[in-house]
């Protein structure tokens, strides 16, 4: 009797593990958040996608496209790692951009996989992504009007440490120069920045005057343990505790949005971590 009970329990556990691995690889979720924007007079909806890593949800990502379309986005922002640094192929990324651009304007910033891919394969991802229908922002910003709302939208691949780290090499100096110039506006500022580490671990959210930062990179900790959270995150290590969701500056005026992303790393499969389409409604302030 005990052996039979143990066998049933073992089968149930194995089934649960299999279902969780399956859902974490092939299912899609839409996480919805609301952020107040005091300078807005009307609301608008952003869909953030990040860390696809050449994954496909249905042929030509049709399930992903349908899920994004169902959200009715006004803007689609992609915060890096559409492809893999160890794969030469770029067609999954460009095919997805081409389809998304039929739904709403698409803007892309680089992740570490884009940066290394260009070096490794001498690829011109800016041209490929642009030809597919996206606007690429890499240490750049653009002024846009969406539903009558003025936005300064920027993109950067980097850490964006506070200004006191400017002297820690040319990369840090370039990032500081960019953010200092980017924040100099009365319009709503939205920054696509693949790396979240500095915004939640090095006080960048309090230091820089950026209204909204959208990040990815950490995949929600990749393996999510019930009642604990993510197992491991780049730069943050084991059990980081802050690997997805909304994070606010001390005065509550600035927000960082960290998406769990869509794809896998090459080290661990996702577990208890359904791929995420992040839906962000920007609401008029009081």
C-alpha positions in Angstrom: 0.0 0.0 0.0 2.8 2.4 0.9 4.6 1.6 -2.3 1.5 2.3 -4.3 1.0 5.6 -2.5 4.6 6.6 -3.2 4.2 5.6 -6.8 1.1 7.8 -7.2 2.8 10.7 -5.5 5.9 10.3 -7.7 3.8 10.2 -10.9 1.8 13.3 -9.8 5.1 15.2 -9.1 6.6 14.1 -12.4 3.4 15.2 -14.2 3.4 18.6 -12.5 7.1 19.1 -13.4 6.4 18.1 -17.1 3.4 20.4 -17.3 5.4 23.3 -15.8 8.3 22.8 -18.2 5.9 22.5 -21.1 3.9 25.7 -20.2 7.2 27.6 -19.5 8.4 26.8 -23.0 5.3 27.1 -25.1 2.5 29.0 -23.3 2.1 32.8 -23.4 0.9 35.1 -20.6 0.0 38.8 -20.7 0.9 40.7 -17.5 -0.8 44.0 -17.2 0.4 47.0 -15.2 -0.7 50.6 -14.8 1.5 53.6 -14.4 0.5 57.2 -13.9 2.0 59.8 -16.2 1.2 63.3 -14.8 1.8 65.2 -18.1 -0.6 63.0 -20.1 -4.2 64.0 -20.8 -5.2 60.6 -22.3 -4.1 57.0 -21.7 -2.1 54.9 -24.1 -1.0 51.3 -24.1 2.5 49.9 -24.6 3.3 46.3 -25.2 6.8 45.4 -24.2 8.5 42.3 -25.7 12.0 41.2 -24.6 14.4 38.3 -24.7 12.8 36.2 -27.5 16.1 34.4 -28.2 14.9 33.0 -31.5 11.9 31.3 -29.8 8.8 30.6 -31.9 5.3 30.4 -30.6 3.5 28.7 -33.5 4.6 28.8 -37.1 6.1 32.3 -37.8 5.2 33.2 -34.2 1.5 33.4 -35.1 0.4 32.7 -31.6 2.6 35.5 -30.3 1.3 37.9 -32.9 -2.3 37.1 -32.1 -1.7 37.6 -28.4 0.0 41.0 -29.0 -2.8 42.0 -31.4 -5.4 41.2 -28.7 -3.9 43.7 -26.4 -4.6 46.6 -28.8 -1.2 48.3 -28.4 -0.5 51.9 -29.3 3.3 51.3 -29.2 5.3 48.1 -29.3 8.7 48.3 -27.6 11.3 45.5 -27.9 14.1 45.7 -25.3 16.7 43.5 -26.8 17.9 39.9 -27.3 15.5 39.0 -30.1 18.1 36.5 -31.4 21.0 34.5 -30.1 24.6 35.4 -30.1 25.6 31.8 -31.0 23.2 31.5 -34.0 23.8 33.3 -37.2 20.2 33.3 -38.3 18.2 36.5 -38.0 15.0 35.6 -39.8 12.9 34.8 -36.8 13.6 38.3 -35.4 13.0 40.1 -38.6 9.9 38.1 -39.4 8.4 39.0 -36.0 9.2 42.7 -36.4 7.6 42.7 -39.9 4.4 41.3 -38.5 4.3 43.4 -35.4 4.8 46.6 -37.4 1.4 45.9 -39.0 -0.2 46.3 -35.5 1.5 49.4 -34.2 4.8 51.4 -34.4 7.7 49.2 -33.3 10.8 50.5 -31.6 13.8 48.3 -30.7 16.8 48.7 -28.5 19.8 46.3 -28.4 20.5 43.6 -25.8 23.8 41.9 -25.2 23.0 39.2 -27.8 22.6 41.8 -30.5 25.8 43.5 -29.5 27.8 40.3 -29.6 26.0 39.0 -32.7 27.2 42.0 -34.7 30.8 41.5 -33.6 30.8 37.8 -34.1 29.0 37.6 -37.5 29.7 41.1 -38.8 25.9 41.4 -39.1 24.1 44.8 -39.6 21.2 44.3 -37.3 20.2 48.0 -37.4 19.6 47.7 -41.1 17.9 44.3 -40.9 15.6 45.5 -38.1 14.9 48.8 -39.8 14.1 47.1 -43.2 11.7 44.8 -41.3 9.8 47.8 -40.1 11.2 48.9 -36.7 12.9 52.0 -35.5 16.2 51.1 -33.8 17.4 53.3 -31.0 20.9 52.6 -29.7 22.3 55.5 -27.7 19.6 57.5 -29.4 16.2 59.0 -28.8 13.3 60.2 -30.8 10.4 62.6 -30.1 7.1 61.1 -30.9 3.4 61.9 -30.4 1.0 59.1 -29.6 -2.7 59.8 -29.2 -1.8 63.4 -28.7 0.8 62.7 -25.9 4.4 63.9 -26.4 7.0 61.3 -25.5 10.8 61.3 -25.7 11.6 57.7 -26.4 15.2 56.4 -26.0 17.1 53.2 -26.3 20.5 52.2 -24.9 22.4 49.0 -24.3 24.3 49.6 -21.2 24.1 49.8 -17.4 23.3 53.5 -17.0 25.0 53.8 -13.6 24.6 57.0 -11.7 26.8 59.9 -12.7 29.3 59.3 -9.9 30.5 56.3 -11.9 31.4 58.4 -14.9 35.1 58.0 -14.3 34.9 54.1 -14.4 35.9 54.0 -18.0 34.7 55.3 -21.4 31.6 53.0 -21.5 30.3 54.4 -18.3 31.1 58.0 -19.4 29.2 57.5 -22.7 26.2 56.1 -20.8 26.2 59.0 -18.4 26.5 61.5 -21.3 23.6 59.9 -23.1 21.2 59.8 -20.1 22.1 63.3 -19.0 21.1 64.6 -22.4 18.1 62.3 -22.7 16.5 63.5 -19.4 16.7 67.2 -20.4 13.1 67.7 -21.5 9.7 68.5 -20.1 8.0 65.7 -22.0 7.4 62.2 -20.7 10.7 60.2 -20.9 10.6 56.5 -21.7 13.9 54.6 -21.9 14.4 51.1 -23.3 17.4 49.7 -21.4 18.0 46.0 -21.6 20.0 45.8 -18.4 18.1 46.3 -15.2 20.9 45.9 -12.7 21.8 49.5 -12.1 18.2 50.7 -12.0 17.3 48.5 -9.0 20.7 47.8 -7.4 22.8 51.0 -7.9 20.3 53.8 -7.3 20.0 54.8 -11.0 16.2 55.1 -10.7 16.6 57.8 -8.0 19.6 59.4 -9.7 18.4 59.9 -13.2 15.3 62.0 -14.1 13.7 59.3 -16.4 10.0 58.8 -16.0 9.8 55.2 -17.2 12.5 52.6 -17.8 11.7 49.3 -19.6 14.2 46.4 -19.0 14.6 42.7 -19.6 17.7 40.4 -19.6 17.1 38.4 -16.4 14.2 36.2 -17.6 12.4 36.5 -14.3 15.1 34.5 -12.7 14.7 31.8 -15.4 13.6 29.1 -12.8 10.9 30.5 -10.5 10.4 28.8 -7.2 7.0 29.0 -5.6 6.8 31.5 -2.7 10.5 32.4 -3.3 10.8 33.9 -6.8 13.6 33.7 -9.3 16.5 31.3 -8.8 19.3 33.3 -10.5 19.8 36.5 -12.4 22.8 37.9 -14.3 24.7 40.5 -12.3 22.4 39.8 -9.3 23.3 36.2 -8.5 21.3 33.6 -6.7 17.9 34.4 -5.4 18.0 38.0 -6.5 14.5 38.8 -5.1 14.0 41.6 -7.8 13.7 39.9 -11.2 10.3 41.0 -12.6 7.5 43.5 -12.1 7.4 47.2 -11.2 10.0 49.1 -9.2 9.7 52.7 -8.1 12.0 55.6 -7.1 12.0 56.7 -3.5 9.6 59.6 -4.2 7.4 57.4 -6.4 7.7 59.6 -9.4 9.8 57.2 -11.6 9.1 53.6 -12.5 11.2 50.7 -13.9 9.3 47.9 -15.6 11.1 44.5 -15.7 9.7 41.8 -17.9 10.3 38.1 -17.5 10.7 37.9 -21.3 9.8 35.2 -23.8 12.8 32.9 -24.4 15.3 30.7 -22.7 19.0 31.0 -21.9 21.3 28.3 -23.2 22.1 27.1 -19.7 18.7 26.4 -18.0 15.2 25.9 -19.4 12.4 28.1 -18.0 10.5 26.5 -15.1 7.4 27.8 -13.4 7.9 30.8 -15.6 5.4 31.3 -18.5 6.8 33.5 -21.3 5.5 37.0 -20.8 4.0 39.7 -23.0 4.1 42.8 -20.8 1.2 45.2 -21.2 1.6 48.7 -19.7 -1.2 51.3 -19.6 0.1 54.8 -19.1 -2.7 56.8 -17.4 -3.2 60.5 -17.1 -2.0 62.0 -13.8 -4.4 63.7 -11.4 
